[in-house]
Amino acid sequence: MMFKAPKLFILLSSFWVLSCSGPQFKYRTVPMAPGESFEDHVFEGQDYVVTAQGDYSTKAGVKMYELGGNAIDAAAAVSFCISVERPQSTGIGGGGFLVFKSPEMEKPVTFDFREKAPLLADSKMYLDKEGKEIKGKSLNGIFAGGVPGLVAGIVEIHKEYGSLPLATVMQPAIDLAEKGFKVYPELAFALRVREETLRKFPASVKIFFDKNKHILKEGDLLVQSDLAKTLKSIAKKGRDGFYKGWVADAIVAEERRRGGLIRYNDLSRYNMIKRKPVEGKYKDYEIYSMGPPSSGGIHVIQILNILEPLNLGHYGIQDAKTIHYTASAMQQAFADRARYLGDMDFVKVPLRELTSKEYAKKIREKIPHHRALKKDEVLPGQFDGYESTETTHFSIMDKLGNMVSSTQTINGFMGSGLVIPGTGILLNNEMDDFATKVGAKNLFGAVGGENNLVESEKRPLSSMSPTLVLKKGKPVMAVGTPSGTRILTCVAQTILNYIEHNEPLLNAVSAVRFHQQWYPDELRVGTLGLKKEEEDELRDMGYKINHKNLGCRIQAIAMEKGQFIGVSDPRGLGLAAGK
């Protein structure tokens, strides 16, 4: 049944929410995104719930359950459908991560289908003869794209754990690509931002411009007939429908024609990797997330470890003390991220040390009680700047005990901007997530370290943090979000809001969030801001507060009082649905 609005929406719409349990305090939340209704973003269900950043995609997942499918059938349907519905954020020309727990498993498993550098790639490919970075080469066009992994990942996961035919779970995506849908505000904005780059490539113009060569605007119909053909090929032949045959021919032909690096060997050698999750313990809860090449899971757990003994639940969810200690933990996480993280298949990552309680204790003891840490007080590493909001996430839980959390991406808005002719595949620009050289900044201002330099077949560092929370092995929460480096801080805050502050899931997701990543030396707070007295206290402690949109769009599901609550972040487009 649908969640009844009067319980919490009256409070949400006033922007001041009184906690329904635990300590009594007021805190700031966000308004609904324009054109969105509360009923679309919150759902109570007994059997299953799906949350995603798109109506068609959530409904595709629900449809699989209605057809007798399972959680992985639903996940595959959502993944392929959202690749059509959100071309600015993800697609079959990209990659991602997925965390899955079934009742038969002792612990969750994680799947890495992140893009890879081509075999011909090397650490100097984005530098000129003088060793200077070639501006835009890792961002736009043929050299920006890594070898796509999404199709291999989702098809292989579905083959092992799904129950319905692949063609069945892909049909909603095929139908949506063929019939089209109206361009919504977020997509229209992305198209405007990337218009200049998209216009350079005829196959991109064919899809994203009208017959008069004007970029599609809000309300226009977006039809992706070539993409539908590619999806049909995958539905019929599985991964071979993408990595071999006419689709592979088209990819390699365009790469050769434009001087790119991806060849048949890159496509045939691509492998999805099943990895052990990074895991931690927060009081009575078990936290499972994605390990390297994702930095997110490690640092979500690191932040929680630092904060665990402080019992922040005694303070308000947006009390200055809560924010101070949490921001300080975030600073350390980002210092360590830049210094240590990379693809574990290529570099040694001190995973056990970074997620240990002993290390967290040492960091916690260095946090001053009444003043902000300055960046030069935190152990040095390579700086990270802010990354983009272009990614997407979906979560699924059901009464059988299945849990899915998956984040996928093509990196920046509209990826590389280049569509492979005849296929509808928008190529990612994931190569920009590598360090082009030590100290060089990427699209989002992130400065690279040696562990993340380009190497043949290496996977670039990511902040994506699909996460599952359990208690004594029982499902509690599936959570994740898009938003670059802010992913890990938004996920950590949502978990803290829910299990430390004992907030209902809607409140935990809707509360104004903050972000501190060591450099720049500022506390970034959501545009609505905190209460004046809290911000004044933080400024007195030495924080430089900057009100900006953090971009996170949390997709979360939790078990509350014997039923599932699904919340699609009210900050953006999305739908929570189920039964």
C-alpha positions, -999 to 999 in steps of 0.1 A, spaced: 0 0 0 10 36 -4 25 55 26 -1 79 38 11 114 35 -3 130 67 21 111 90 52 129 79 45 151 49 30 178 69 62 180 89 84 177 58 67 204 40 72 228 68 109 222 66 112 217 104 108 182 115 103 170 150 117 136 156 92 108 161 114 88 184 146 92 205 157 127 217 133 155 209 148 182 187 141 201 155 162 200 124 161 211 88 149 190 59 145 196 22 114 205 1 102 182 -26 118 185 -60 97 207 -84 69 187 -100 74 157 -77 47 143 -53 54 130 -18 35 98 -26 60 89 -54 90 91 -31 78 70 -1 63 35 -1 54 10 25 53 -27 14 50 -61 29 65 -82 1 91 -61 -18 101 -25 -25 121 -10 -53 136 26 -53 153 42 -82 158 76 -99 132 70 -125 95 61 -127 99 37 -157 129 20 -140 112 14 -107 81 1 -124 103 -23 -145 117 -38 -112 82 -41 -98 70 -58 -130 96 -85 -126 82 -94 -92 47 -94 -106 59 -119 -132 72 -142 -105 108 -131 -107 132 -125 -79 154 -96 -66 181 -101 -92 155 -102 -120 142 -69 -107 177 -55 -104 186 -64 -140 154 -48 -153 160 -16 -133 196 -14 -145 189 -18 -182 158 5 -180 176 33 -162 203 31 -188 176 42 -212 158 66 -188 189 85 -175 213 87 -204 230 117 -187 239 95 -157 244 59 -168 241 35 -197 253 3 -213 284 23 -224 294 26 -187 298 5 -156 292 2 -119 291 -19 -87 264 -41 -71 261 -55 -36 238 -85 -31 226 -105 -1 203 -135 -3 190 -155 27 212 -184 17 244 -163 19 263 -159 52 276 -125 40 268 -103 10 288 -105 -22 299 -76 -43 303 -73 -81 327 -50 -98 318 -41 -134 337 -9 -134 351 2 -168 387 -7 -176 415 11 -194 421 -3 -229 451 -26 -234 468 1 -255 465 27 -227 494 40 -207 502 67 -182 514 92 -207 484 90 -231 469 124 -220 502 143 -220 519 163 -247 556 160 -257 565 184 -229 546 163 -203 518 187 -199 482 176 -197 462 179 -229 431 197 -218 398 178 -225 414 147 -239 402 125 -210 368 142 -210 354 144 -245 353 121 -274 370 88 -283 399 89 -259 377 96 -229 361 61 -229 371 31 -209 360 -4 -219 324 -6 -208 315 -32 -181 278 -27 -173 265 -53 -198 290 -80 -187 282 -73 -151 244 -73 -151 242 -102 -176 265 -124 -156 249 -116 -123 215 -123 -138 227 -156 -153 239 -168 -118 211 -155 -96 181 -146 -118 151 -168 -125 133 -151 -155 147 -152 -191 171 -124 -199 148 -113 -227 120 -108 -202 139 -86 -178 152 -65 -207 118 -59 -224 109 -28 -204 142 -11 -214 136 -21 -251 101 -8 -250 111 25 -234 139 30 -260 116 23 -289 86 43 -277 105 71 -261 97 94 -232 94 131 -226 126 149 -217 124 158 -180 141 188 -163 173 171 -151 179 156 -185 172 189 -203 197 206 -181 224 180 -188 217 183 -226 222 220 -224 254 217 -205 269 192 -230 253 206 -261 286 218 -276 303 184 -272 273 164 -284 270 185 -315 305 173 -326 293 137 -332 267 129 -359 254 98 -341 248 119 -309 230 146 -329 208 120 -344 195 111 -309 197 142 -288 188 169 -313 156 176 -332 151 177 -370 162 213 -370 194 205 -352 183 220 -319 191 203 -287 161 185 -272 144 205 -245 120 197 -216 88 181 -229 104 169 -262 102 132 -271 134 113 -268 134 81 -288 165 58 -289 158 33 -317 194 23 -323 199 16 -286 168 -6 -287 185 -26 -314 215 -31 -293 194 -41 -263 176 -67 -284 210 -81 -294 219 -84 -257 185 -99 -249 190 -126 -276 227 -134 -272 237 -123 -237 271 -107 -232 281 -118 -267 254 -95 -281 275 -66 -269 311 -78 -267 310 -97 -300 292 -95 -333 279 -64 -350 278 -43 -319 315 -50 -312 322 -44 -349 306 -10 -346 325 0 -314 359 -11 -328 352 6 -362 345 39 -346 375 36 -323 398 29 -353 382 57 -374 388 83 -347 422 70 -336 409 55 -303 423 26 -284 395 0 -277 399 -32 -298 383 -66 -300 406 -80 -274 395 -53 -249 359 -63 -254 364 -101 -253 387 -99 -223 364 -77 -202 355 -96 -170 331 -88 -142 348 -95 -108 331 -110 -78 348 -95 -48 345 -98 -10 327 -69 5 345 -44 28 328 -49 61 326 -31 94 307 -32 127 288 -2 141 274 -11 176 249 -39 169 249 -35 131 270 -51 104 279 -28 75 288 -42 41 299 -21 11 321 -21 -20 358 -24 -18 385 -10 -42 385 2 -69 357 19 -49 370 41 -21 335 47 -9 329 15 12 362 17 31 356 53 41 320 49 50 331 23 75 361 44 85 338 74 93 314 52 113 343 36 132 357 70 143 322 82 155 309 50 171 320 55 207 309 92 207 272 82 210 261 112 188 225 101 193 226 120 226 229 152 205 206 165 178 209 152 143 221 187 133 236 197 166 269 216 162 287 188 181 273 161 158 284 180 128 319 189 142 328 153 150 313 139 118 331 166 96 364 158 113 360 121 106 352 130 69 384 150 67 405 121 77 387 97 53 395 120 24 431 124 33 435 87 34 415 82 2 439 103 -18 470 88 -3 462 51 -3 433 41 -26 434 26 -61 427 -7 -80 437 -35 -56 446 -56 -87 474 -31 -93 484 -15 -60 485 -25 -24 457 -9 -4 459 -11 34 422 -21 37 424 -38 70 443 -10 87 420 18 73 388 0 85 402 -11 119 389 1 153 425 8 164 432 32 136 398 49 142 407 54 179 440 71 170 422 95 147 394 102 172 418 111 199 433 138 176 400 156 171 398 188 191 366 191 211 358 228 205 374 239 172 375 229 136 405 209 122 425 227 96 436 208 66 473 211 75 465 193 108 454 162 90 480 137 76 489 149 42 480 133 9 469 144 -26 440 167 -25 406 158 -39 382 184 -52 344 180 -56 331 155 -81 300 155 -101 264 144 -94 262 123 -126 257 87 -115 226 68 -105 216 43 -78 188 18 -70 179 -4 -40 157 -35 -37 146 -55 -6 120 -83 -3 103 -105 23 125 -135 14 155 -116 27 171 -105 -5 189 -72 -6 203 -53 -36 222 -20 -36 237 -9 -70 254 23 -83 262 27 -119 276 55 -141 291 69 -173 309 95 -152 302 131 -163 270 144 -178 264 125 -211 298 107 -207 322 114 -235 294 129 -256 301 103 -283 275 78 -295 288 48 -313 270 50 -347 242 25 -353 242 13 -317 228 42 -296 257 35 -271 268 67 -254 304 61 -245 315 68 -209 343 93 -201 355 72 -172 392 76 -182 390 110 -165 386 92 -132 423 82 -135 451 106 -126 464 118 -160 496 125 -141 505 129 -104 490 163 -94 467 168 -124 431 177 -118 402 158 -134 368 172 -145 357 178 -110 389 193 -96 401 160 -81 439 159 -80 454 125 -88 479 103 -69 503 77 -81 481 47 -72 455 59 -96 476 66 -127 465 51 -160 476 15 -167 466 -11 -193 434 -29 -181 433 -10 -148 400 2 -132 399 38 -121 392 49 -85 356 56 -77 336 69 -47 305 48 -54 293 32 -22 264 8 -26 259 -4 10 239 -30 30 232 -28 67 223 -59 87 217 -67 124 227 -102 136 226 -112 100 190 -99 94 183 -73 68 181 -37 80 188 -13 52 199 -11 15 213 24 7 233 43 -19 234 75 -39 250 93 -69 272 124 -64 309 117 -68 330 122 -37 299 132 -18 285 97 -21 304 83 8 296 112 32 259 112 22 257 74 27 275 76 61 252 104 73 220 85 62 232 54 81 240 76 112 207 94 110 188 60 109 207 38 134 225 62 157 198 90 159 170 65 155 152 86 129 125 72 106 139 65 72 121 94 55 136 118 81 170 102 78 171 107 40 154 142 40 175 160 66 199 187 53 233 171 47 268 185 50 302 175 35 338 181 45 365 165 24 397 182 38 403 203 7 390 229 1 391 239 37 353 244 41 322 228 55 298 224 26 261 225 38 230 218 16 215 250 1 187 252 26 212 255 54 210 246 91 194 265 119 211 299 125 222 291 160 239 259 149 257 276 120 268 304 143 283 279 168 301 261 140 315 294 127 327 302 162 345 268 162 364 280 130 343 264 103 340 282 69 304 273 59 295 272 22 259 266 12 258 245 -20 238 217 -35 255 185 -25 238 166 -53 231 134 -34 199 115 -43 197 88 -17 178 56 -26 171 37 6 149 8 18 147 -2 55 128 -27 76 106 -8 101 81 -26 124 78 -56 102 74 -39 69 96 -23 43 99 15 39 113 27 6 124 63 2 136 79 -31 153 112 -21 128 141 -24 156 163 -37 153 148 -72 133 127 -95 126 92 -84 100 66 -74 96 41 -46 71 13 -53 64 -23 -45 38 -45 -28 
